[in-house]
């Protein structure tokens, strides 16, 4: 997805969609990490794993609750962090592949929730004769008057 498409998706999605975007970014990073190992580009691999840790830290904040789902997702994210740390240190692409296998069903689950739940708000720009305004429609996605 290009930057413009990602920006539009972020601005129009719901909470589940935002989580899905984070998991999609992790999976993309791990695919890039595998390629960096094969190309012996360890500087890029280091950048990728650091960015992945930043995403995992954000996910830890998002799932900081005491409920069972948050607790389970935190444990999975800690496990993924361990895998990518070992994968970078040992330069072992199979650990990144395992991370992808673990995260793909979680990502797909949040993608399904994104589709089923309504977005928090719809934002856009309205054009006047001499000005440009931002407009937000809460709740209902209909633009009928």
Secondary structure, DSSP 8 states (H G I E B T S, - for coil): --HHHHHHHHHH--HHHHHHHHHHHHHHHHHHHHHHHHTT-HHHHHHHHHHHHHHHHHHHHHT-SSSHHHHHHHHHHHHHHHHHHHHHHHT-HHHHHHHHHHHHHHHHHHHHHHHHS--SEEEEEEE-SS-EEEEEEES------
